[in-house]
Amino acid sequence: MNRERMEDKRNLVLVYAAAFLRSASIGLLGVVLAVYLSRIGFSPSAIGALLASGLVGNAAATAAVSRFGDRFGRRRVLLICAFVSSCGGLALAFANSVTTLIPLAFVCMLNGMGTDRSAGFTVEQAIIPSLVSDRTRTWALSWYNVALDTSGALGALSGALPIAIHTWSGVDVLTAYRWVFLSYTVLNLAAAMLYLLLDGRVESSTQRKAGPVVVSSTTRHIVRRIAALFALDAAGGGFLADALLAYWFFHRFGVNEKTLGLLFFIVRLLNGLSHLGAAWLARRIGLLRTMVFTHLPSSVFLLLVPFAPSFSIAAVLLLLREAVVEMDVPTRQSYVAAVVEPHERVYASGVTNLTRTGAWAVTASIAGELMQHLAFSAPLLFGGGMKIAYDLLLYRSFVHIKPPEERQVETHLRPAVRPVP
């Protein structure tokens, strides 16, 4: 038993470390991608189309993982995803036309959201709960998201590298961007190397037995309902990709990549700290209440950002939002893992992440059009409103469905009923 626990801890550390590297690359891309594309002549509509293409690529990969991931092998899926993602840096470094980059964004699953929602992320969400107990599941996922957001913060801070390289070395800015995109490739290849070290304990029991993955009708019903609501939330988030927010600040207030890198570095640090607060709060008020009661005020802060008269006020409002907006992430992951059987977790994670990524792709493509033809701040307003609707509907629909650890607490606290004499 002690040996199995040590193996589980080793696998957990490897998953955290690989996710750290991947998220750093995504955090970097979230800050520099749209600004770089605007520098090489892409219109807002073309930028939105490329972001959407990358998200559709992520959605396609997530769909495949949801359907075949356990049968194919979780380690193998993670390795392939990391290698294909690494090719995205090469695409950005050596291609610069719309007709070339948009299809390559799809194939290489380029993620300009700034937040990791890849197919690898889906598989890792299924692996982590299987390596820990129900009582520590939310904490394990919280630390996982701390790793993601801390590395995302460092990646965002690295968004200042193009200007720094240009200043220090004297090369032109576009050449500096090429070096930055090559570093994106290196980070993903390093993650692939870590996945090679995982052992068979990360695989599902059905995969080890080479049998089919059977998902109950009850699970399918729950997952479809919650996925529909997650799609609404993600559709609001598609209007708010880090790349588009960075582009909004870049054009609205004239801030450069160095300032944007620092801003999104702080954003990711706040996100990371909030995950630990989420685990603490969830133990006291429950997973669902933590998801809703922290996410709702964050959307209010977001709706105020477009009305800010200066960069400093807009930045403060954004940071207030980011201090609480991610508290629903580990709790959401833990909740989904808790209400299904262990062998159904890749399916549940895959479906919920697929609907999120697909919704992101749709609204990310629309966001550029809204910016160009309706109002420059329209995506922020649409995004905030949709997220508020999601919070209210989620609470109403799932308040009665509790995870095992919360049902156990309620049973323990319920007073004994004495027989009537």
ZADOKE-644746 format. One line per field, with one value per residue (C-alpha): residue number from 1; residue in one letter; x, y, z. Coordinates in steps of 0.02 Angstrom, whole numbers, padded with zeros to 5 digits, always signed. Layout:
! ZADOKE-644746
num NUM;...
residuo A;...
x X;...
y Y;...
z Z;...
//
This chain:
! ZADOKE-644746
num 1;2;3;4;5;6;7;8;9;10;11;12;13;14;15;16;17;18;19;20;21;22;23;24;25;26;27;28;29;30;31;32;33;34;35;36;37;38;39;40;41;42;43;44;45;46;47;48;49;50;51;52;53;54;55;56;57;58;59;60;61;62;63;64;65;66;67;68;69;70;71;72;73;74;75;76;77;78;79;80;81;82;83;84;85;86;87;88;89;90;91;92;93;94;95;96;97;98;99;100;101;102;103;104;105;106;107;108;109;110;111;112;113;114;115;116;117;118;119;120;121;122;123;124;125;126;127;128;129;130;131;132;133;134;135;136;137;138;139;140;141;142;143;144;145;146;147;148;149;150;151;152;153;154;155;156;157;158;159;160;161;162;163;164;165;166;167;168;169;170;171;172;173;174;175;176;177;178;179;180;181;182;183;184;185;186;187;188;189;190;191;192;193;194;195;196;197;198;199;200;201;202;203;204;205;206;207;208;209;210;211;212;213;214;215;216;217;218;219;220;221;222;223;224;225;226;227;228;229;230;231;232;233;234;235;236;237;238;239;240;241;242;243;244;245;246;247;248;249;250;251;252;253;254;255;256;257;258;259;260;261;262;263;264;265;266;267;268;269;270;271;272;273;274;275;276;277;278;279;280;281;282;283;284;285;286;287;288;289;290;291;292;293;294;295;296;297;298;299;300;301;302;303;304;305;306;307;308;309;310;311;312;313;314;315;316;317;318;319;320;321;322;323;324;325;326;327;328;329;330;331;332;333;334;335;336;337;338;339;340;341;342;343;344;345;346;347;348;349;350;351;352;353;354;355;356;357;358;359;360;361;362;363;364;365;366;367;368;369;370;371;372;373;374;375;376;377;378;379;380;381;382;383;384;385;386;387;388;389;390;391;392;393;394;395;396;397;398;399;400;401;402;403;404;405;406;407;408;409;410;411;412;413;414;415;416;417;418;419;420;421
residuo M;N;R;E;R;M;E;D;K;R;N;L;V;L;V;Y;A;A;A;F;L;R;S;A;S;I;G;L;L;G;V;V;L;A;V;Y;L;S;R;I;G;F;S;P;S;A;I;G;A;L;L;A;S;G;L;V;G;N;A;A;A;T;A;A;V;S;R;F;G;D;R;F;G;R;R;R;V;L;L;I;C;A;F;V;S;S;C;G;G;L;A;L;A;F;A;N;S;V;T;T;L;I;P;L;A;F;V;C;M;L;N;G;M;G;T;D;R;S;A;G;F;T;V;E;Q;A;I;I;P;S;L;V;S;D;R;T;R;T;W;A;L;S;W;Y;N;V;A;L;D;T;S;G;A;L;G;A;L;S;G;A;L;P;I;A;I;H;T;W;S;G;V;D;V;L;T;A;Y;R;W;V;F;L;S;Y;T;V;L;N;L;A;A;A;M;L;Y;L;L;L;D;G;R;V;E;S;S;T;Q;R;K;A;G;P;V;V;V;S;S;T;T;R;H;I;V;R;R;I;A;A;L;F;A;L;D;A;A;G;G;G;F;L;A;D;A;L;L;A;Y;W;F;F;H;R;F;G;V;N;E;K;T;L;G;L;L;F;F;I;V;R;L;L;N;G;L;S;H;L;G;A;A;W;L;A;R;R;I;G;L;L;R;T;M;V;F;T;H;L;P;S;S;V;F;L;L;L;V;P;F;A;P;S;F;S;I;A;A;V;L;L;L;L;R;E;A;V;V;E;M;D;V;P;T;R;Q;S;Y;V;A;A;V;V;E;P;H;E;R;V;Y;A;S;G;V;T;N;L;T;R;T;G;A;W;A;V;T;A;S;I;A;G;E;L;M;Q;H;L;A;F;S;A;P;L;L;F;G;G;G;M;K;I;A;Y;D;L;L;L;Y;R;S;F;V;H;I;K;P;P;E;E;R;Q;V;E;T;H;L;R;P;A;V;R;P;V;P
x +00000;+00142;+00225;+00065;+00047;+00225;+00192;+00034;+00128;+00265;+00137;+00049;+00211;+00249;+00074;+00091;+00263;+00210;+00053;+00162;+00267;+00118;+00023;+00176;+00177;-00010;+00007;+00142;+00037;-00114;-00020;+00081;-00023;-00153;-00028;+00095;-00039;-00090;+00093;+00104;-00055;-00198;-00366;-00471;-00582;-00432;-00364;-00532;-00536;-00363;-00407;-00567;-00472;-00353;-00497;-00589;-00429;-00428;-00612;-00581;-00439;-00544;-00687;-00568;-00495;-00669;-00718;-00558;-00437;-00449;-00445;-00293;-00202;-00190;+00000;+00002;-00130;-00034;+00127;+00049;-00042;+00118;+00215;+00082;+00066;+00253;+00235;+00125;+00277;+00365;+00212;+00209;+00397;+00406;+00234;+00150;+00002;-00181;-00207;-00063;-00079;-00267;-00263;-00101;-00183;-00314;-00192;-00072;-00213;-00147;-00231;-00243;-00359;-00212;-00296;-00257;-00409;-00319;-00351;-00205;-00295;-00447;-00347;-00256;-00423;-00468;-00298;-00282;-00441;-00386;-00222;-00301;-00447;-00618;-00574;-00417;-00483;-00528;-00362;-00265;-00358;-00332;-00143;-00150;-00234;-00110;+00027;-00066;-00097;+00075;+00157;+00028;+00081;+00263;+00214;+00114;+00260;+00366;+00251;+00374;+00513;+00490;+00518;+00658;+00749;+00727;+00800;+00944;+01001;+00950;+00858;+00692;+00535;+00468;+00632;+00619;+00445;+00518;+00633;+00487;+00383;+00529;+00531;+00347;+00401;+00537;+00416;+00295;+00433;+00494;+00316;+00316;+00476;+00393;+00243;+00362;+00402;+00221;+00181;+00028;-00062;-00122;-00221;-00403;-00452;-00551;-00397;-00290;-00420;-00437;-00625;-00751;-00788;-00969;-01052;-01218;-01374;-01380;-01205;-01245;-01397;-01302;-01153;-01262;-01355;-01200;-01107;-01246;-01225;-01036;-01056;-01150;-01011;-00878;-00969;-00956;-00773;-00742;-00772;-00637;-00485;-00323;-00264;-00419;-00410;-00227;-00275;-00414;-00294;-00163;-00280;-00393;-00255;-00099;-00006;+00140;+00186;+00294;+00148;+00029;+00149;+00157;-00032;-00068;+00071;-00024;-00187;-00118;-00044;-00214;-00295;-00172;-00199;-00387;-00381;-00318;-00454;-00581;-00530;-00541;-00711;-00782;-00750;-00859;-01002;-00993;-00928;-01079;-01101;-00916;-00932;-01080;-01052;-00875;-00907;-01056;-00969;-00823;-00942;-01001;-00822;-00800;-00951;-00874;-00708;-00767;-00828;-00661;-00592;-00409;-00294;-00259;-00444;-00479;-00331;-00390;-00564;-00490;-00381;-00530;-00620;-00471;-00449;-00612;-00661;-00555;-00618;-00748;-00616;-00550;-00722;-00801;-00674;-00697;-00886;-00889;-00767;-00871;-01042;-00982;-00895;-00703;-00701;-00821;-00708;-00622;-00793;-00863;-00708;-00700;-00882;-00882;-00717;-00770;-00928;-00827;-00695;-00824;-00921;-00758;-00717;-00885;-00885;-00698;-00728;-00876;-00779;-00666;-00816;-00902;-00746;-00728;-00910;-01015;-00918;-00740;-00795;-00946;-00861;-00833;-01015;-01083;-00961;-01006;-01193;-01183;-01080;-01207;-01345;-01239;-01215;-01400;-01449;-01313;-01366;-01548;-01514;-01387;-01412;-01491;-01348;-01208;-01038;-01004;-00902;-01041;-01174;-01067;-01052;-01240;-01272;-01149;-01225;-01406;-01478;-01533;-01722;-01788;-01934;-02098;-02145
y +00000;+00121;+00081;+00120;+00285;+00332;+00291;+00396;+00543;+00525;+00524;+00673;+00774;+00729;+00782;+00946;+00980;+00943;+01048;+01188;+01191;+01181;+01318;+01432;+01417;+01456;+01604;+01674;+01650;+01732;+01897;+01905;+01816;+01947;+02091;+01998;+01963;+02146;+02193;+02084;+02158;+02046;+02136;+02110;+01992;+01890;+01883;+01820;+01690;+01624;+01616;+01523;+01403;+01358;+01331;+01221;+01119;+01101;+01053;+00919;+00846;+00849;+00759;+00623;+00606;+00597;+00457;+00356;+00422;+00280;+00147;+00226;+00259;+00417;+00429;+00409;+00544;+00666;+00634;+00659;+00817;+00894;+00854;+00923;+01080;+01108;+01122;+01276;+01378;+01330;+01381;+01555;+01576;+01536;+01574;+01745;+01736;+01719;+01572;+01476;+01517;+01490;+01304;+01278;+01353;+01217;+01074;+01131;+01178;+01355;+01427;+01616;+01611;+01623;+01487;+01303;+01209;+01084;+00899;+00864;+00966;+00854;+00695;+00765;+00808;+00624;+00563;+00672;+00613;+00432;+00466;+00539;+00508;+00593;+00701;+00770;+00776;+00962;+01008;+00905;+00991;+01160;+01134;+01076;+01239;+01336;+01258;+01304;+01485;+01513;+01454;+01549;+01704;+01675;+01646;+01807;+01901;+01831;+01926;+02069;+01966;+02027;+02207;+02157;+02056;+02198;+02323;+02215;+02137;+02267;+02142;+02198;+02161;+02027;+01930;+01942;+01867;+01720;+01678;+01689;+01569;+01446;+01449;+01398;+01244;+01201;+01211;+01089;+00967;+00971;+00928;+00780;+00715;+00717;+00620;+00482;+00453;+00417;+00236;+00126;+00187;+00340;+00230;+00188;+00014;-00013;+00027;-00092;-00229;-00184;-00177;-00050;+00105;+00092;+00256;+00244;+00334;+00429;+00496;+00543;+00641;+00736;+00771;+00836;+00954;+01023;+01033;+01140;+01264;+01259;+01301;+01460;+01509;+01470;+01566;+01718;+01677;+01666;+01852;+01874;+01778;+01845;+01883;+01989;+02074;+02115;+02181;+02285;+02365;+02387;+02489;+02569;+02640;+02621;+02509;+02406;+02223;+02255;+02329;+02196;+02059;+02130;+02150;+01972;+01908;+01982;+01913;+01735;+01754;+01808;+01661;+01541;+01606;+01600;+01412;+01379;+01492;+01393;+01228;+01305;+01385;+01229;+01127;+01249;+01295;+01158;+01146;+01217;+01367;+01408;+01401;+01519;+01638;+01683;+01685;+01802;+01957;+01931;+01959;+02123;+02186;+02136;+02235;+02391;+02377;+02455;+02609;+02643;+02814;+02765;+02615;+02611;+02601;+02472;+02369;+02374;+02317;+02177;+02122;+02124;+02011;+01894;+01878;+01778;+01723;+01564;+01499;+01400;+01304;+01174;+01162;+01134;+00999;+00916;+00923;+00841;+00705;+00674;+00647;+00513;+00345;+00340;+00251;+00385;+00533;+00550;+00547;+00678;+00787;+00769;+00815;+00964;+01030;+00999;+01102;+01239;+01243;+01237;+01381;+01477;+01452;+01518;+01676;+01708;+01718;+01834;+01944;+02012;+02057;+02144;+02244;+02297;+02329;+02355;+02427;+02399;+02353;+02248;+02079;+02126;+02173;+02018;+01907;+01976;+01962;+01781;+01731;+01805;+01705;+01547;+01569;+01587;+01439;+01326;+01353;+01323;+01163;+01074;+01133;+00964;+00856;+00840;+00752;+00602;+00696;+00824;+00688;+00600;+00760;+00789;+00610;+00630;+00795;+00740;+00710;+00535;+00507;+00431;+00312;+00380;+00287
z +00000;+00044;-00121;-00217;-00124;-00168;-00351;-00347;-00272;-00403;-00544;-00467;-00462;-00644;-00699;-00603;-00679;-00858;-00838;-00767;-00927;-01044;-00953;-00958;-01147;-01155;-01037;-01150;-01305;-01224;-01205;-01366;-01498;-01545;-01528;-01640;-01769;-01771;-01796;-01952;-02023;-01965;-01945;-01787;-01886;-01945;-01767;-01704;-01843;-01798;-01613;-01656;-01770;-01629;-01510;-01636;-01649;-01461;-01465;-01597;-01496;-01338;-01428;-01485;-01309;-01232;-01350;-01366;-01234;-01108;-01244;-01327;-01164;-01060;-01064;-01252;-01274;-01165;-01259;-01432;-01379;-01309;-01468;-01586;-01480;-01491;-01680;-01654;-01602;-01763;-01863;-01784;-01801;-01987;-02062;-02071;-02192;-02146;-02264;-02186;-02002;-01981;-02033;-01936;-01782;-01796;-01821;-01684;-01564;-01535;-01381;-01371;-01220;-01101;-00998;-01020;-01084;-01196;-01226;-01108;-00975;-00998;-00971;-00820;-00737;-00749;-00687;-00531;-00439;-00465;-00374;-00215;-00096;-00104;+00046;-00035;-00214;-00212;-00132;-00261;-00403;-00318;-00312;-00493;-00541;-00434;-00540;-00699;-00649;-00573;-00732;-00833;-00735;-00778;-00959;-00961;-00885;-01026;-01144;-01117;-01198;-01378;-01325;-01205;-01339;-01462;-01337;-01276;-01439;-01566;-01677;-01749;-01651;-01770;-01758;-01569;-01581;-01677;-01532;-01412;-01516;-01522;-01332;-01339;-01437;-01310;-01163;-01243;-01290;-01110;-01052;-01172;-01092;-00920;-00985;-01037;-00853;-00800;-00756;-00781;-00625;-00720;-00839;-00807;-00747;-00908;-01012;-00911;-00938;-01124;-01106;-01169;-01067;-01010;-00959;-00868;-00928;-00762;-00790;-00970;-00912;-00777;-00889;-01031;-00915;-00834;-01000;-01074;-00932;-00944;-01129;-01082;-00962;-01090;-01225;-01113;-01086;-01273;-01282;-01150;-01213;-01140;-01316;-01348;-01178;-01209;-01380;-01299;-01175;-01312;-01422;-01292;-01181;-01289;-01165;-01234;-01217;-01063;-00966;-01029;-00977;-00800;-00791;-00844;-00731;-00583;-00654;-00653;-00479;-00413;-00503;-00423;-00247;-00271;-00303;-00127;-00058;-00160;-00079;+00095;+00059;-00024;+00132;+00230;+00112;-00021;-00198;-00290;-00176;-00192;-00382;-00390;-00245;-00303;-00490;-00486;-00414;-00533;-00680;-00604;-00595;-00777;-00834;-00756;-00850;-01016;-00922;-00837;-00887;-00872;-00886;-00699;-00652;-00787;-00727;-00546;-00596;-00699;-00553;-00434;-00555;-00574;-00385;-00375;-00551;-00550;-00383;-00478;-00578;-00454;-00373;-00544;-00587;-00418;-00431;-00603;-00547;-00390;-00470;-00592;-00571;-00580;-00749;-00819;-00777;-00946;-01028;-00908;-00916;-01104;-01136;-01018;-01084;-01263;-01245;-01159;-01294;-01434;-01357;-01336;-01519;-01578;-01475;-01498;-01685;-01658;-01536;-01672;-01780;-01634;-01597;-01778;-01826;-01669;-01523;-01467;-01290;-01343;-01307;-01124;-01100;-01187;-01093;-00921;-00951;-01009;-00858;-00737;-00822;-00806;-00618;-00584;-00692;-00623;-00443;-00483;-00580;-00469;-00290;-00246;-00317;-00189;-00200;-00086;+00044;+00069;+00082;+00213;+00315;+00308;+00364;+00507;+00564;+00548;+00723;+00765;+00758;+00918;+00905;+00970;+01130
//
